[in-house]
């Protein structure tokens, strides 16, 4: 009697339809390759942006006349160097599982890794607050400026931080959707 129950359960189990993966291995391999190329491109763009920003800030320190502006620029240089160091350190700890895991697991690990980086935008924005605040403060209290110009400088300074935070939040959500697609959620 007990054997018949197991047989019925076995039949039901064997007759259920097989689940097919939502994404084929070839699709995941292609997506992983495109993702890796996109991440590498953005890393190169980010490195170029840091170099350009560093040069611009050094020039502003060199040519600046106001102590507040120079202090803001020096703090921004320190923030750029700190963030470049942190990002380099973080990118060195990337998951290195190629050849040891399936392509699906490797791609998922890469997505989670980049999602964690994008999700830490506040950590990467905070070092810029003192320098940008002093630079914006200089723009707001500068001599001979109209109220509209002062307001514009303050709005641009705030919009810069909010824009970067929004872009990172959007990237985090996009990466989560891709992770969910791989997980079959």
MIROBA-942669 format. One line per field, with one value per residue: x negated, y negated, z of N, C-alpha, C, O in turn; residue number from 1. Coordinates in Angstrom, 1 decimal, m for minus. Layout:
// MIROBA-942669
n_east: X ...
n_north: Y ...
n_up: Z ...
ca_east: X ...
ca_north: Y ...
ca_up: Z ...
c_east: X ...
c_north: Y ...
c_up: Z ...
o_east: X ...
o_north: Y ...
o_up: Z ...
pos: NUM ...
This chain:
// MIROBA-942669
n_east: m0.8 m1.9 m3.9 m2.4 m1.4 m3.8 m4.3 m2.2 m2.8 m5.3 m4.5 m3.0 m4.9 m6.7 m5.1 m4.7 m5.0 m8.1 m10.2 m11.3 m14.2 m14.1 m15.8 m18.1 m21.3 m23.0 m21.8 m22.2 m25.0 m25.6 m24.4 m25.9 m28.4 m27.9 m27.2 m29.6 m31.3 m30.0 m30.2 m33.0 m33.4 m32.1 m33.7 m36.1 m35.2 m34.5 m37.1 m38.3 m36.7 m37.3 m40.0 m39.9 m38.3 m40.0 m42.2 m40.8 m40.1 m42.6 m43.6 m41.8 m42.4 m45.0 m44.6 m42.6 m41.3 m40.0 m39.8 m37.8 m36.9 m39.2 m39.7 m37.4 m37.9 m40.3 m39.3 m37.5 m39.3 m40.6 m38.5 m38.0 m40.4 m40.2 m37.8 m38.5 m40.5 m39.0 m37.2 m38.9 m40.0 m37.7 m37.0 m39.1 m38.3 m36.5 m34.3 m35.9 m35.3 m35.2 m35.2 m35.0 m32.4 m29.1 m28.0 m25.7 m25.6 m28.0 m27.4 m25.2 m26.5 m28.2 m26.3 m25.1 m27.3 m27.9 m25.5 m25.6 m27.7 m26.5 m24.4 m25.6 m25.7 m25.4 m27.6 m29.6 m29.1 m29.0 m31.7 m32.2 m30.6 m31.5 m33.5 m32.2 m30.1 m31.5 m32.4 m30.0 m29.0 m30.8 m30.1 m27.6 m27.8 m29.5 m30.9 m29.1 m27.1 m24.0 m20.7 m19.4 m21.5 m22.9 m20.9 m20.7 m23.3 m23.2 m21.0 m22.0 m24.2 m22.9 m21.2 m23.1 m24.0 m21.6 m20.9 m22.9 m22.5 m20.0 m20.4 m22.1 m20.3 m18.5 m20.1 m20.6 m18.0 m17.5 m19.5 m18.6 m16.2 m17.3 m18.7 m16.5 m15.3 m17.1 m17.0 m14.5 m12.2
n_north: 1.2 m1.2 m1.4 m1.8 m4.4 m5.8 m5.3 m6.6 m9.2 m9.4 m9.1 m11.4 m13.3 m12.7 m13.2 m15.9 m19.0 m19.9 m22.5 m25.2 m27.1 m30.7 m32.3 m31.5 m29.8 m30.9 m33.4 m34.6 m34.5 m36.3 m38.6 m38.9 m39.5 m41.9 m43.4 m43.4 m44.8 m47.3 m48.1 m48.3 m50.4 m52.5 m52.7 m53.6 m56.0 m57.2 m57.3 m59.1 m61.4 m61.9 m62.6 m64.9 m66.5 m66.8 m68.2 m70.6 m71.5 m71.8 m73.9 m75.9 m76.2 m77.2 m79.6 m80.8 m83.5 m83.9 m82.9 m81.1 m79.9 m78.6 m76.9 m75.3 m74.1 m72.7 m70.9 m69.5 m68.4 m66.6 m65.0 m63.8 m62.4 m60.6 m59.2 m58.1 m56.4 m54.7 m53.6 m52.3 m50.4 m49.0 m48.0 m46.2 m44.1 m42.7 m40.0 m37.0 m34.6 m33.3 m30.5 m28.8 m28.7 m28.4 m30.1 m31.5 m31.9 m33.3 m35.7 m36.6 m37.1 m39.2 m41.2 m41.6 m42.5 m45.0 m46.2 m46.6 m48.4 m50.6 m51.1 m52.3 m55.1 m57.3 m57.1 m57.7 m60.2 m61.9 m62.7 m64.8 m66.9 m69.0 m70.4 m71.2 m72.6 m74.8 m75.9 m76.5 m78.2 m80.3 m81.1 m82.0 m84.1 m85.8 m88.8 m91.4 m89.8 m88.9 m88.3 m86.3 m84.9 m84.0 m82.4 m80.5 m79.3 m78.0 m76.2 m74.7 m73.4 m71.9 m70.3 m68.8 m66.9 m65.6 m64.7 m62.8 m61.0 m60.1 m58.9 m56.8 m55.4 m54.6 m53.0 m51.0 m49.9 m49.0 m47.0 m45.3 m44.4 m42.9 m40.9 m39.7 m38.7 m36.7 m35.1 m34.1 m35.3
n_up: 0.0 0.8 m1.1 m3.4 m3.1 m3.2 m5.9 m7.2 m6.5 m7.7 m10.4 m10.8 m10.4 m12.5 m14.7 m14.8 m16.4 m18.0 m16.8 m18.6 m19.1 m18.7 m20.1 m22.6 m22.7 m24.6 m25.0 m22.5 m22.5 m24.6 m23.5 m21.2 m22.3 m23.7 m21.5 m20.0 m21.9 m21.9 m19.2 m19.1 m20.9 m19.6 m17.4 m18.5 m19.5 m17.0 m15.8 m17.6 m17.2 m14.5 m14.7 m16.4 m14.7 m12.5 m13.7 m14.4 m11.9 m10.7 m12.3 m11.6 m8.9 m9.2 m10.6 m9.2 m7.2 m4.8 m1.5 m0.5 m2.8 m3.7 m1.5 m1.8 m4.3 m3.7 m1.8 m3.5 m5.3 m3.5 m2.9 m5.5 m5.9 m3.7 m4.3 m6.8 m5.9 m4.2 m6.0 m7.8 m6.0 m5.4 m7.9 m8.2 m6.6 m8.0 m8.8 m9.6 m11.1 m13.5 m15.5 m13.3 m12.6 m13.7 m16.8 m16.3 m13.5 m13.2 m14.7 m13.3 m10.8 m11.7 m12.3 m9.8 m8.4 m9.8 m9.3 m6.5 m6.4 m7.7 m6.0 m3.9 m4.1 m2.4 m0.7 m2.5 m3.3 m1.0 m0.3 m2.0 m1.2 0.7 m0.9 m3.2 m2.1 m0.9 m3.3 m4.6 m2.7 m2.9 m5.5 m5.0 m3.2 m4.5 m5.8 m7.6 m8.7 m10.0 m8.5 m9.9 m11.1 m8.9 m7.7 m9.8 m9.7 m7.2 m7.7 m9.8 m8.5 m6.5 m8.2 m9.6 m7.7 m7.0 m9.6 m10.2 m8.1 m8.8 m11.3 m10.5 m8.9 m10.7 m12.4 m10.6 m10.2 m12.8 m13.1 m11.1 m12.3 m14.4 m13.0 m11.7 m14.0 m14.8 m12.6 m12.9 m11.8
ca_east: 0.0 m2.8 m4.6 m1.4 m1.4 m5.0 m4.2 m1.3 m3.5 m6.3 m3.9 m2.6 m6.1 m7.3 m4.2 m4.5 m5.8 m9.5 m10.4 m12.4 m14.8 m13.6 m16.9 m19.0 m22.7 m23.5 m21.3 m22.9 m26.4 m25.6 m24.1 m27.1 m29.5 m27.5 m27.3 m31.0 m31.7 m29.4 m30.9 m34.4 m33.3 m31.8 m34.9 m37.0 m34.6 m34.7 m38.5 m38.6 m36.0 m38.1 m41.2 m39.5 m37.9 m41.2 m42.9 m40.0 m40.2 m44.0 m43.7 m41.0 m43.2 m46.1 m44.2 m41.6 m41.7 m39.3 m40.2 m36.7 m36.9 m40.4 m39.4 m36.4 m38.5 m41.2 m38.5 m37.0 m40.5 m40.8 m37.3 m38.2 m41.4 m39.7 m36.8 m39.2 m41.2 m38.0 m36.6 m39.9 m40.0 m36.4 m37.0 m40.0 m37.7 m35.4 m34.2 m36.7 m34.8 m35.2 m35.8 m34.7 m31.0 m28.3 m27.9 m24.5 m26.1 m29.0 m26.7 m24.4 m27.5 m28.7 m25.2 m25.0 m28.5 m27.7 m24.3 m26.1 m28.4 m25.6 m23.6 m26.3 m26.0 m25.6 m28.9 m30.5 m28.7 m29.3 m33.0 m32.2 m29.7 m32.2 m34.2 m31.1 m29.4 m32.3 m32.4 m28.7 m28.9 m31.5 m29.3 m26.4 m28.2 m30.4 m30.6 m28.6 m26.2 m22.5 m20.0 m19.1 m22.7 m23.1 m20.0 m21.1 m24.5 m22.7 m20.2 m22.9 m24.9 m21.9 m20.7 m24.2 m24.0 m20.3 m20.9 m23.8 m21.8 m18.8 m21.0 m22.5 m19.1 m17.9 m20.9 m20.3 m16.7 m17.7 m20.3 m17.7 m15.3 m18.1 m18.9 m15.2 m15.0 m17.9 m16.4 m13.1 m11.2
ca_north: 0.0 m2.4 m1.5 m2.4 m5.8 m6.4 m5.2 m7.6 m10.5 m9.4 m9.3 m12.8 m14.1 m12.5 m13.7 m17.4 m19.6 m20.4 m23.9 m25.6 m28.4 m31.9 m32.8 m30.4 m30.1 m31.8 m34.8 m35.0 m34.8 m37.5 m39.7 m39.1 m40.1 m43.3 m44.1 m43.6 m45.9 m48.5 m48.4 m48.7 m51.7 m53.5 m52.8 m54.4 m57.4 m57.7 m57.7 m60.3 m62.5 m62.3 m63.3 m66.2 m67.3 m67.1 m69.3 m71.8 m71.9 m72.3 m75.2 m76.8 m76.5 m78.0 m80.9 m81.4 m84.6 m83.9 m81.8 m80.2 m79.2 m77.8 m75.8 m74.4 m73.4 m71.8 m69.8 m68.7 m67.5 m65.5 m64.0 m63.1 m61.4 m59.6 m58.4 m57.3 m55.3 m53.7 m52.9 m51.3 m49.3 m48.2 m47.2 m45.1 m43.0 m42.1 m38.5 m36.4 m33.2 m32.8 m29.1 m28.0 m28.7 m28.5 m31.4 m32.2 m32.3 m34.4 m36.9 m37.1 m37.7 m40.5 m42.1 m41.9 m43.3 m46.4 m46.8 m47.0 m49.7 m51.7 m51.3 m53.0 m56.4 m58.3 m57.0 m58.3 m61.6 m62.7 m63.4 m66.0 m67.9 m70.2 m71.2 m71.8 m73.6 m76.0 m76.5 m77.1 m79.4 m81.4 m81.6 m82.7 m85.4 m86.5 m90.2 m91.8 m88.8 m89.2 m87.3 m85.2 m84.2 m83.3 m81.3 m79.5 m78.6 m77.1 m75.2 m73.7 m72.6 m70.9 m69.4 m67.9 m65.8 m64.9 m64.0 m61.6 m60.0 m59.5 m58.0 m55.6 m54.6 m54.1 m51.9 m49.9 m49.2 m48.2 m45.8 m44.4 m43.7 m41.9 m39.8 m39.0 m37.9 m35.5 m34.2 m33.6 m35.9
ca_up: 0.0 0.8 m2.4 m4.4 m2.8 m3.8 m7.3 m7.7 m6.4 m8.8 m11.7 m10.9 m10.5 m13.8 m15.7 m14.8 m17.6 m17.6 m16.9 m19.5 m18.6 m19.3 m21.0 m23.0 m22.3 m25.6 m24.8 m21.3 m22.9 m25.3 m22.6 m20.3 m23.1 m23.9 m20.2 m19.7 m22.7 m21.4 m17.9 m19.4 m21.6 m18.6 m16.5 m19.3 m19.5 m15.7 m15.6 m18.4 m16.5 m13.3 m15.2 m16.9 m13.5 m11.8 m14.4 m14.3 m10.5 m10.4 m12.9 m10.8 m7.7 m9.6 m11.1 m8.3 m6.4 m3.6 m0.6 m0.4 m4.0 m3.7 m0.6 m2.4 m5.3 m3.1 m1.3 m4.6 m5.7 m2.5 m3.1 m6.7 m5.6 m2.8 m5.0 m7.8 m5.2 m3.7 m7.1 m8.2 m5.0 m5.5 m9.1 m8.1 m5.9 m8.8 m8.8 m10.6 m11.1 m14.9 m15.6 m12.2 m12.4 m15.0 m17.3 m15.7 m12.2 m13.4 m15.2 m12.1 m9.9 m12.2 m12.2 m8.4 m8.1 m10.3 m8.6 m5.2 m6.6 m8.1 m4.9 m2.9 m4.6 m1.4 m0.2 m3.4 m3.4 0.2 m0.2 m2.8 m0.6 1.2 m1.9 m4.1 m1.3 m0.9 m4.7 m4.8 m1.8 m3.6 m6.6 m4.5 m2.5 m5.4 m6.1 m8.9 m9.3 m9.9 m7.7 m10.8 m11.3 m7.6 m7.6 m10.8 m9.2 m6.2 m8.2 m10.5 m7.5 m5.9 m9.3 m9.9 m6.7 m7.2 m10.9 m10.0 m7.2 m9.6 m12.3 m9.8 m8.4 m12.0 m12.8 m9.6 m10.6 m14.1 m12.8 m10.4 m13.3 m15.1 m12.0 m11.6 m15.3 m14.7 m11.5 m13.3 m11.0
c_east: m0.9 m3.5 m3.7 m1.4 m2.6 m4.9 m3.3 m2.1 m4.6 m5.7 m3.5 m3.8 m6.7 m6.4 m4.1 m5.4 m7.2 m9.5 m11.5 m12.9 m14.3 m14.6 m17.8 m20.4 m23.3 m23.1 m22.1 m24.4 m26.5 m25.4 m25.3 m28.2 m29.2 m27.6 m28.7 m31.6 m31.2 m30.0 m32.3 m34.4 m33.0 m32.9 m35.9 m36.5 m34.7 m36.1 m38.8 m38.0 m36.8 m39.4 m40.9 m39.1 m39.1 m42.0 m42.2 m40.2 m41.6 m44.2 m42.9 m41.7 m44.3 m45.7 m43.2 m42.2 m41.1 m39.6 m39.1 m36.7 m38.0 m40.2 m38.4 m37.0 m39.5 m40.4 m37.9 m38.1 m40.7 m39.7 m37.5 m39.3 m40.9 m38.7 m37.5 m39.9 m40.1 m37.4 m37.6 m40.0 m38.8 m36.5 m38.1 m39.4 m36.5 m35.4 m35.0 m36.4 m34.8 m35.9 m35.5 m33.2 m30.3 m28.2 m26.7 m24.9 m27.1 m28.3 m25.9 m25.4 m28.0 m27.6 m25.1 m26.1 m28.3 m26.5 m24.7 m26.9 m27.5 m24.7 m24.2 m26.6 m26.1 m27.0 m29.9 m30.2 m29.1 m30.7 m33.1 m31.4 m30.5 m32.8 m33.2 m30.4 m30.2 m32.3 m31.1 m28.5 m29.6 m30.7 m28.1 m26.7 m29.2 m29.9 m30.0 m27.6 m24.8 m21.9 m19.7 m20.3 m23.0 m22.2 m20.3 m22.3 m24.0 m21.9 m21.0 m23.7 m24.1 m21.5 m21.8 m24.1 m22.7 m20.3 m21.8 m23.2 m20.7 m19.4 m21.5 m21.4 m18.5 m18.7 m20.7 m19.1 m16.8 m18.5 m19.5 m16.8 m16.1 m18.4 m17.6 m14.9 m15.9 m17.4 m15.1 m12.0 m10.2
c_north: m1.3 m2.5 m2.1 m3.9 m6.5 m6.3 m6.3 m9.0 m10.5 m9.7 m10.8 m13.6 m13.9 m13.1 m15.2 m17.9 m20.1 m21.9 m24.3 m26.9 m29.5 m32.4 m31.6 m30.8 m31.0 m33.2 m35.4 m35.4 m36.1 m38.7 m40.0 m39.8 m41.6 m44.1 m44.4 m44.8 m47.2 m49.0 m49.0 m50.1 m52.8 m53.7 m53.7 m55.9 m58.0 m58.1 m59.0 m61.5 m62.9 m63.0 m64.7 m67.1 m67.7 m68.2 m70.6 m72.3 m72.5 m73.7 m76.2 m77.2 m77.4 m79.4 m81.6 m82.5 m84.6 m82.7 m80.7 m79.3 m78.2 m76.6 m74.8 m73.5 m72.4 m70.6 m68.9 m67.8 m66.4 m64.5 m63.2 m62.0 m60.3 m58.6 m57.5 m56.1 m54.2 m52.9 m51.9 m50.1 m48.4 m47.4 m46.1 m43.9 m42.4 m40.6 m37.9 m34.9 m32.6 m31.5 m28.3 m28.0 m28.7 m29.9 m32.2 m32.7 m33.4 m35.7 m37.5 m37.8 m39.1 m41.6 m42.5 m42.8 m44.8 m47.0 m47.3 m48.3 m50.8 m52.1 m52.1 m54.5 m57.4 m58.3 m57.6 m59.7 m62.5 m63.3 m64.7 m67.2 m69.1 m71.0 m71.9 m72.8 m74.9 m76.7 m77.2 m78.3 m80.6 m82.0 m82.4 m84.0 m86.2 m87.9 m90.4 m90.8 m89.2 m88.0 m86.1 m84.3 m83.4 m82.1 m80.1 m78.7 m77.6 m75.9 m74.2 m72.9 m71.5 m69.8 m68.4 m66.7 m65.0 m64.1 m62.7 m60.6 m59.3 m58.6 m56.7 m54.7 m53.9 m52.9 m50.7 m49.1 m48.4 m47.0 m44.8 m43.7 m42.7 m40.7 m39.0 m38.2 m36.6 m34.5 m33.6 m34.2 m36.6
c_up: 0.0 m0.5 m3.5 m4.3 m3.4 m5.3 m7.9 m7.6 m7.5 m10.1 m11.9 m11.1 m11.9 m14.9 m15.7 m15.9 m17.1 m17.7 m17.8 m19.0 m19.4 m20.4 m21.3 m22.7 m23.4 m25.4 m23.6 m21.7 m23.6 m24.4 m21.7 m21.1 m23.3 m22.6 m19.8 m20.6 m22.3 m20.1 m18.2 m20.0 m20.5 m17.6 m17.2 m19.3 m18.1 m15.4 m16.4 m17.7 m15.2 m13.7 m15.6 m15.7 m12.7 m12.4 m14.3 m12.9 m10.2 m11.1 m12.1 m9.5 m8.0 m9.9 m10.1 m7.4 m5.0 m2.8 m0.5 m1.6 m4.1 m2.7 m1.1 m3.4 m4.8 m2.5 m2.4 m5.2 m4.8 m2.7 m4.4 m6.5 m4.7 m3.5 m6.1 m7.1 m4.8 m4.9 m7.7 m7.3 m5.2 m6.8 m9.1 m7.4 m6.7 m8.7 m9.9 m10.6 m12.5 m15.0 m14.4 m11.9 m13.7 m15.5 m16.7 m14.3 m12.3 m13.8 m14.0 m11.1 m10.4 m12.1 m10.7 m7.9 m8.5 m9.6 m7.2 m5.3 m6.9 m6.9 m3.8 m3.3 m3.5 m0.8 m1.2 m3.7 m2.2 0.2 m1.0 m2.2 m0.1 0.1 m2.8 m3.3 m1.2 m2.3 m5.0 m3.9 m2.4 m4.8 m6.2 m3.9 m3.3 m5.6 m7.5 m9.5 m9.0 m9.0 m8.6 m10.9 m10.0 m7.4 m8.6 m10.3 m8.2 m6.7 m9.0 m9.6 m6.9 m7.0 m9.6 m9.0 m6.9 m8.5 m10.8 m9.2 m8.0 m10.6 m11.7 m9.3 m9.6 m12.4 m11.8 m9.9 m11.9 m13.9 m12.0 m11.3 m14.0 m14.2 m11.9 m12.9 m15.3 m13.7 m11.8 m12.4 m11.8
o_east: m0.6 m3.8 m4.2 m1.3 m2.6 m5.4 m3.7 m2.0 m4.8 m6.3 m3.7 m3.8 m7.1 m6.9 m3.6 m6.5 m7.3 m9.0 m12.6 m12.2 m14.0 m14.2 m18.2 m20.7 m24.1 m23.9 m22.5 m24.9 m27.4 m26.0 m25.6 m28.9 m30.0 m28.1 m29.0 m32.4 m31.9 m30.3 m32.7 m35.2 m33.6 m33.1 m36.5 m37.3 m35.1 m36.4 m39.5 m38.5 m36.9 m39.7 m41.6 m39.4 m39.1 m42.5 m42.8 m40.3 m41.7 m44.8 m43.4 m41.7 m44.6 m46.4 m42.9 m43.3 m41.7 m39.8 m39.4 m36.5 m37.9 m40.6 m38.6 m36.8 m39.6 m40.9 m37.8 m37.9 m40.9 m39.9 m37.3 m39.1 m41.3 m38.8 m37.2 m39.9 m40.4 m37.2 m37.2 m40.1 m38.9 m36.1 m37.9 m39.9 m35.7 m36.5 m34.7 m37.2 m34.3 m37.0 m35.7 m32.8 m31.0 m28.4 m26.8 m24.6 m27.1 m28.7 m25.9 m25.1 m28.2 m27.8 m24.9 m25.9 m28.6 m26.5 m24.3 m26.7 m27.6 m24.3 m23.6 m27.6 m26.9 m27.6 m31.0 m31.0 m29.5 m30.8 m33.9 m31.5 m30.1 m32.7 m33.3 m30.0 m29.6 m32.3 m31.1 m27.9 m29.2 m30.7 m27.6 m26.0 m29.6 m28.7 m30.4 m27.4 m24.4 m22.5 m19.8 m20.3 m23.4 m22.6 m20.2 m22.3 m24.5 m22.1 m20.8 m23.8 m24.5 m21.4 m21.5 m24.2 m22.8 m19.8 m21.4 m23.2 m20.5 m18.8 m21.3 m21.4 m18.0 m18.2 m20.7 m19.0 m16.3 m18.2 m19.6 m16.5 m15.5 m18.3 m17.7 m14.4 m15.4 m17.4 m14.6 m10.9 m9.2
o_north: m2.2 m3.6 m2.8 m4.6 m7.5 m7.3 m6.8 m9.8 m11.6 m10.4 m11.4 m14.6 m14.9 m13.4 m15.8 m17.3 m20.6 m22.5 m23.7 m27.8 m29.4 m32.9 m30.9 m32.0 m31.9 m34.2 m36.5 m36.4 m36.9 m39.8 m41.2 m40.7 m42.4 m45.2 m45.5 m45.6 m48.2 m50.2 m49.9 m51.0 m53.8 m54.8 m54.6 m56.8 m59.2 m59.2 m59.8 m62.6 m64.1 m64.0 m65.7 m68.3 m68.8 m69.2 m71.6 m73.6 m73.5 m74.6 m77.4 m78.3 m78.4 m80.3 m82.8 m82.5 m85.1 m81.6 m79.5 m78.1 m77.0 m75.5 m73.6 m72.3 m71.2 m69.4 m67.7 m66.7 m65.2 m63.3 m62.0 m60.9 m59.1 m57.4 m56.4 m55.0 m53.0 m51.7 m50.8 m49.0 m47.2 m46.2 m45.1 m42.8 m41.7 m40.0 m38.2 m34.1 m31.4 m31.3 m27.0 m27.2 m28.9 m30.9 m33.4 m33.9 m34.4 m36.7 m38.7 m38.8 m40.0 m42.7 m43.7 m43.8 m45.7 m48.2 m48.4 m49.2 m51.9 m53.2 m52.5 m55.1 m58.4 m59.3 m58.2 m60.4 m63.6 m64.5 m65.6 m68.3 m70.3 m72.3 m73.1 m73.9 m76.0 m77.9 m78.3 m79.3 m81.7 m83.2 m83.3 m85.0 m87.3 m88.2 m89.8 m90.9 m89.7 m87.0 m84.9 m83.1 m82.2 m81.1 m79.0 m77.5 m76.4 m74.8 m73.0 m71.7 m70.4 m68.6 m67.3 m65.6 m63.7 m63.0 m61.7 m59.4 m58.1 m57.5 m55.6 m53.5 m52.8 m51.8 m49.6 m47.9 m47.3 m45.9 m43.6 m42.5 m41.6 m39.6 m37.8 m37.1 m35.6 m33.3 m32.7 m33.6 m37.2
o_up: m0.7 m0.9 m4.3 m5.3 m4.1 m6.0 m8.9 m8.5 m8.1 m10.9 m12.9 m11.9 m12.5 m16.0 m16.7 m16.2 m16.0 m18.7 m17.7 m18.5 m20.6 m21.4 m20.5 m22.4 m23.0 m25.6 m23.6 m21.2 m23.4 m24.5 m21.4 m20.5 m23.2 m22.6 m19.4 m20.1 m22.3 m20.0 m17.6 m19.7 m20.6 m17.1 m16.6 m19.1 m18.0 m14.8 m15.8 m17.6 m15.0 m13.0 m15.2 m15.6 m12.2 m11.7 m14.0 m12.7 m9.4 m10.5 m12.0 m9.0 m7.3 m9.5 m10.2 m7.0 m4.0 m3.3 m0.5 m1.6 m4.4 m3.0 m1.0 m3.5 m5.3 m2.6 m2.2 m5.6 m5.3 m2.6 m4.4 m7.0 m5.0 m3.4 m6.3 m7.6 m4.9 m4.8 m8.1 m7.8 m5.1 m6.8 m9.8 m7.5 m6.1 m8.6 m11.1 m10.0 m12.7 m14.6 m14.5 m11.0 m14.8 m14.7 m16.5 m14.0 m11.5 m13.2 m13.8 m10.5 m9.6 m11.7 m10.4 m7.2 m7.8 m9.4 m6.8 m4.5 m6.3 m6.7 m2.8 m2.9 m3.7 m0.4 m0.7 m4.3 m2.4 0.7 m0.8 m2.7 m0.4 0.1 m3.1 m3.9 m1.3 m2.3 m5.5 m4.4 m2.3 m4.9 m6.8 m4.0 m2.9 m5.7 m8.4 m10.7 m8.0 m8.9 m8.1 m10.9 m10.1 m7.0 m8.2 m10.5 m8.2 m6.3 m8.9 m9.8 m6.8 m6.7 m10.0 m9.4 m6.9 m8.6 m11.3 m9.5 m7.8 m10.8 m12.2 m9.4 m9.5 m12.8 m12.3 m9.9 m11.9 m14.5 m12.2 m11.1 m14.3 m14.7 m11.8 m12.7 m15.7 m13.9 m11.1 m12.4 m11.3
pos: 1 2 3 4 5 6 7 8 9 10 11 12 13 14 15 16 17 18 19 20 21 22 23 24 25 26 27 28 29 30 31 32 33 34 35 36 37 38 39 40 41 42 43 44 45 46 47 48 49 50 51 52 53 54 55 56 57 58 59 60 61 62 63 64 65 66 67 68 69 70 71 72 73 74 75 76 77 78 79 80 81 82 83 84 85 86 87 88 89 90 91 92 93 94 95 96 97 98 99 100 101 102 103 104 105 106 107 108 109 110 111 112 113 114 115 116 117 118 119 120 121 122 123 124 125 126 127 128 129 130 131 132 133 134 135 136 137 138 139 140 141 142 143 144 145 146 147 148 149 150 151 152 153 154 155 156 157 158 159 160 161 162 163 164 165 166 167 168 169 170 171 172 173 174 175 176 177 178 179 180 181 182 183 184 185
